[in-house]
Amino acid sequence: MKELKNIQVMVATEEHLKYVDQVNDAIDIASKERGTGIARRTYEYIADKMLQGKAIIALENSNTFAGFCYIETWGAKSFVANSGLIVGKDYRGIGLATEIKRKAFALSRQKFPEAKIFGLTTGLAVMKINHELGYRPVTFSELTDDEEFWKGCQSCVNYDILVRTGKSKCLCTGMLFDPAWEKEKKEGKKQNGWAIKDTLLDIINKLKPAKNNSQSKKASGFSLFKGK
Ligand SMILES: CC(C)(COP(=O)(O)OP(=O)(O)OC[C@H]1O[C@@H](n2cnc3c(N)ncnc32)[C@H](O)[C@@H]1OP(=O)(O)O)[C@@H](O)C(=O)NCCC(=O)NCCS
């Protein structure tokens, strides 16, 4: 049985380029098994994400590939998407995707603090993780209209649906986190009719003892993952 404590989850760098093929192969296998949309990327695309410090990789005992995810900005950096999440078969069900997504979320907030963070998924696991991070389900109209982002769906088996609906809907659910919500929550404002509720991260951060007056970072959920 694999254990989370033996797996390191980190921002990928040049030294992780040797894992690019394993990332893509794992995505391919999962896509075929699920018979649904996980888009394969090229070697260059994944490698580029690693070189730009926009990828999260998980390695068991610092050398065996266990999981991956990357972030990318769209719409002149007004949006950042977390995409390509994959956990190797042997490593599923122990909370690894949760750790990878947390790191990707923290990286997104650190690099692009003003950007709305979003993702597309058909999977319940990812919906659960996103929900705990503070994402909400939205219609595609709330997501980026950057053509380049939607081109990434072309290698998905469901792409014809997206085209047929004029990119207004598909089998994936869109989920969004807007940093403006935190500000509005602090100010006690209503958010388009949504109830203002603490996310799991808010609750965890509130339980942590305050230090160095870093209240604003805590409120953003960032402090929880920094340095992990
Ligand atoms: C989906 C995937 C990333 C989940 O990875 P994982 O490491 O097993 O997920 P975690 O252990 O962190 O589980 C997170 C939550 O989802 C739940 N979960 C995990 N797999 C699930 C599944 N197949 N169906 C429903 N819920 C699931 C877990 O119980 C957990 O919920 P909890 O917090 O209420 O306990 C992994 O199965 C995978 O790589 N699948 C193939 C690729 C894929 O589908 N990628 C997502 C593209 S959007």
The ligand as an SDF file (V2000), in Angstrom:
LIG
                    3D

 48 50  0  0  0  0  0  0  0  0999 V2000
   -9.2230   11.6100  -10.5330 C   0  0  0  0  0  0  0  0  0  0  0  0
   -7.8890   11.3580   -9.8550 C   0  0  0  0  0  0  0  0  0  0  0  0
   -6.9310   12.5040  -10.1930 C   0  0  0  0  0  0  0  0  0  0  0  0
   -8.1220   11.2660   -8.3250 C   0  0  0  0  0  0  0  0  0  0  0  0
   -6.8630   11.0740   -7.7140 O   0  0  0  0  0  0  0  0  0  0  0  0
   -6.7260   10.5160   -6.2160 P   0  0  0  0  0  0  0  0  0  0  0  0
   -5.3390   10.7950   -5.7630 O   0  0  0  0  0  0  0  0  0  0  0  0
   -7.1850    9.1220   -6.1540 O   0  0  0  0  0  0  0  0  0  0  0  0
   -7.7580   11.4500   -5.4100 O   0  0  0  0  0  0  0  0  0  0  0  0
   -7.7560   11.7050   -3.8290 P   0  0  0  0  0  0  0  0  0  0  0  0
   -7.2940   10.4630   -3.1430 O   0  0  0  0  0  0  0  0  0  0  0  0
   -7.0460   12.9590   -3.5200 O   0  0  0  0  0  0  0  0  0  0  0  0
   -9.3150   11.8690   -3.5500 O   0  0  0  0  0  0  0  0  0  0  0  0
   -9.9700   13.1250   -3.4980 C   0  0  0  0  0  0  0  0  0  0  0  0
  -11.4290   12.9090   -3.1750 C   0  0  0  0  0  0  0  0  0  0  0  0
  -12.0890   12.3030   -4.2850 O   0  0  0  0  0  0  0  0  0  0  0  0
  -12.6350   11.0430   -3.9220 C   0  0  0  0  0  0  0  0  0  0  0  0
  -12.4090   10.1580   -5.0480 N   0  0  0  0  0  0  0  0  0  0  0  0
  -11.2340    9.6800   -5.5020 C   0  0  0  0  0  0  0  0  0  0  0  0
  -11.4280    8.9430   -6.5970 N   0  0  0  0  0  0  0  0  0  0  0  0
  -12.7610    8.9580   -6.8410 C   0  0  0  0  0  0  0  0  0  0  0  0
  -13.5950    8.3880   -7.8370 C   0  0  0  0  0  0  0  0  0  0  0  0
  -13.0880    7.6510   -8.8280 N   0  0  0  0  0  0  0  0  0  0  0  0
  -14.9330    8.6180   -7.7850 N   0  0  0  0  0  0  0  0  0  0  0  0
  -15.4540    9.3750   -6.8130 C   0  0  0  0  0  0  0  0  0  0  0  0
  -14.7180    9.9740   -5.8370 N   0  0  0  0  0  0  0  0  0  0  0  0
  -13.3880    9.7500   -5.8590 C   0  0  0  0  0  0  0  0  0  0  0  0
  -11.8830   10.6230   -2.6830 C   0  0  0  0  0  0  0  0  0  0  0  0
  -12.6590    9.7570   -1.8720 O   0  0  0  0  0  0  0  0  0  0  0  0
  -11.6640   11.9590   -2.0090 C   0  0  0  0  0  0  0  0  0  0  0  0
  -12.8730   12.3980   -1.3960 O   0  0  0  0  0  0  0  0  0  0  0  0
  -12.9310   12.7690    0.1550 P   0  0  0  0  0  0  0  0  0  0  0  0
  -12.0480   13.9880    0.2890 O   0  0  0  0  0  0  0  0  0  0  0  0
  -14.3630   13.0600    0.3730 O   0  0  0  0  0  0  0  0  0  0  0  0
  -12.3880   11.5840    0.8570 O   0  0  0  0  0  0  0  0  0  0  0  0
   -7.2580   10.0000  -10.3290 C   0  0  0  0  0  0  0  0  0  0  0  0
   -8.2070    8.9680  -10.1450 O   0  0  0  0  0  0  0  0  0  0  0  0
   -6.8250   10.0220  -11.7790 C   0  0  0  0  0  0  0  0  0  0  0  0
   -5.7230   10.4090  -12.0990 O   0  0  0  0  0  0  0  0  0  0  0  0
   -7.7370    9.6140  -12.6850 N   0  0  0  0  0  0  0  0  0  0  0  0
   -7.4560    9.6240  -14.1190 C   0  0  0  0  0  0  0  0  0  0  0  0
   -7.2230   11.0140  -14.6660 C   0  0  0  0  0  0  0  0  0  0  0  0
   -8.3490   11.9850  -14.3710 C   0  0  0  0  0  0  0  0  0  0  0  0
   -9.5250   11.6210  -14.3330 O   0  0  0  0  0  0  0  0  0  0  0  0
   -7.9510   13.2570  -14.1810 N   0  0  0  0  0  0  0  0  0  0  0  0
   -8.8710   14.3220  -13.8950 C   0  0  0  0  0  0  0  0  0  0  0  0
   -9.1250   15.0960  -15.1390 C   0  0  0  0  0  0  0  0  0  0  0  0
  -10.1520   16.4880  -14.7590 S   0  0  0  0  0  0  0  0  0  0  0  0
  1  2  1  0
  2  3  1  0
  2  4  1  0
  2 36  1  0
  4  5  1  0
  5  6  1  0
  6  7  2  0
  6  8  1  0
  6  9  1  0
  9 10  1  0
 10 11  2  0
 10 12  1  0
 10 13  1  0
 13 14  1  0
 14 15  1  0
 15 16  1  0
 15 30  1  0
 16 17  1  0
 17 18  1  0
 17 28  1  0
 18 19  1  0
 18 27  1  0
 19 20  2  0
 20 21  1  0
 21 22  1  0
 21 27  2  0
 22 23  1  0
 22 24  2  0
 24 25  1  0
 25 26  2  0
 26 27  1  0
 28 29  1  0
 28 30  1  0
 30 31  1  0
 31 32  1  0
 32 33  2  0
 32 34  1  0
 32 35  1  0
 36 37  1  0
 36 38  1  0
 38 39  2  0
 38 40  1  0
 40 41  1  0
 41 42  1  0
 42 43  1  0
 43 44  2  0
 43 45  1  0
 45 46  1  0
 46 47  1  0
 47 48  1  0
M  END
$$$$
